[in-house]
Amino acid sequence: DLWDIPGGVIDDGETAFQAAIREVNEELALNITQFDLALVNEEVVSGPRRDYTTFTVFVADELRFAVDEKETVAAVWIYPEDALQTMDLHWGAVNALKAIL
C-alpha cells in the first residue's frame, strides 16, 4: 500500500478547482473553498480507453478533517519535503510534490 495525495479525475464540465473541492470533500469529508487551496496540479494521463485529466490538491493551511473510510484508509498532515523523505508514495504523489518544491 502506498500513500497518495487527495485528487482524482475531473468530471465533464468541471474546472480543476471544482473537482478538487469535490474530491477533498469525498475523500476527507472536508468542506473547503477555492480560497483554501494552495495549488491544484493538473496532469493529462493517457489511459487504455481514453485520455483524462487528473489533479492533485494542496491546501494552504492545516484543517480538521475526518476520513471517509469508503474513500480513504488513513490521512495525515505532513510537509511535502518530509513526505518525500519518509513515506512510501504513489508515483503521482512523488511527481506532484516535486513540482511544488
C-alpha positions as CSV (number, residue, x, y, z in Angstrom):
1,D,0.0,0.0,0.0
2,L,1.2,3.5,-0.9
3,W,0.4,7.0,0.4
4,D,-1.2,9.4,-2.0
5,I,-2.5,13.0,-2.1
6,P,-6.2,13.8,-2.4
7,G,-7.0,14.1,-6.1
8,G,-9.0,12.4,-8.9
9,V,-10.4,12.8,-12.3
10,I,-12.1,16.0,-13.5
11,D,-15.7,15.3,-14.4
12,D,-17.2,16.7,-17.6
13,G,-18.0,20.4,-17.2
14,E,-15.9,20.8,-14.0
15,T,-12.9,23.0,-13.6
16,A,-9.8,21.6,-11.8
17,F,-10.7,23.7,-8.8
18,Q,-14.3,22.5,-8.7
19,A,-13.1,18.9,-9.0
20,A,-10.5,19.5,-6.2
21,I,-13.2,20.8,-3.8
22,R,-15.4,17.8,-4.6
23,E,-12.7,15.2,-4.3
24,V,-11.4,16.6,-1.0
25,N,-15.0,16.6,0.4
26,E,-15.5,13.0,-0.8
27,E,-12.1,11.6,0.4
28,L,-11.7,13.5,3.6
29,A,-15.2,14.8,4.4
30,L,-13.6,18.2,4.4
31,N,-15.5,21.2,3.2
32,I,-13.1,23.6,1.6
33,T,-13.4,26.6,-0.8
34,Q,-11.2,27.6,-3.6
35,F,-9.5,30.0,-1.2
36,D,-8.3,27.2,0.9
37,L,-6.4,25.7,-2.0
38,A,-2.7,26.4,-2.3
39,L,-2.2,24.5,-5.5
40,V,-4.1,22.3,-7.9
41,N,-1.7,20.4,-10.1
42,E,-3.3,19.2,-13.4
43,E,-1.9,16.4,-15.5
44,V,-3.2,14.8,-18.6
45,V,-2.8,11.0,-18.5
46,S,-3.2,8.6,-21.4
47,G,-5.3,5.7,-20.4
48,P,-6.1,2.4,-22.2
49,R,-9.6,3.6,-23.2
50,R,-9.2,7.4,-23.1
51,D,-7.1,10.3,-22.0
52,Y,-8.2,12.0,-18.8
53,T,-7.1,14.9,-16.7
54,T,-6.1,14.2,-13.1
55,F,-5.3,16.7,-10.4
56,T,-3.6,16.8,-7.1
57,V,-4.7,19.1,-4.2
58,F,-2.6,21.0,-1.8
59,V,-4.3,23.0,0.9
60,A,-2.9,26.2,2.3
61,D,-3.4,25.6,6.0
62,E,-3.9,22.6,8.2
63,L,-7.6,21.9,8.5
64,R,-9.5,19.5,10.7
65,F,-10.8,16.5,8.7
66,A,-12.5,13.2,9.1
67,V,-11.5,10.2,6.9
68,D,-14.3,8.8,4.8
69,E,-13.5,5.0,5.1
70,K,-15.2,4.3,1.8
71,E,-12.6,6.5,0.1
72,T,-9.6,6.7,2.3
73,V,-7.8,4.3,4.7
74,A,-5.8,6.9,6.7
75,A,-4.8,10.5,6.4
76,V,-2.1,12.7,7.9
77,W,-0.8,16.3,7.6
78,I,2.8,16.3,6.6
79,Y,5.2,18.8,4.9
80,P,5.9,17.9,1.3
81,E,9.7,17.5,1.8
82,D,9.1,15.2,4.8
83,A,6.6,13.1,2.8
84,L,9.2,12.6,0.1
85,Q,11.8,11.5,2.6
86,T,9.8,9.3,4.9
87,M,6.8,7.9,3.2
88,D,6.2,5.2,0.6
89,L,4.4,7.4,-2.0
90,H,2.4,6.7,-5.2
91,W,4.3,7.9,-8.2
92,G,1.7,10.6,-8.9
93,A,2.2,12.0,-5.4
94,V,6.0,12.0,-5.9
95,N,5.7,13.9,-9.1
96,A,3.2,16.4,-7.6
97,L,5.3,17.0,-4.6
98,K,8.5,17.5,-6.6
99,A,6.6,20.0,-8.8
100,I,5.9,22.3,-5.9
101,L,9.3,22.2,-4.2
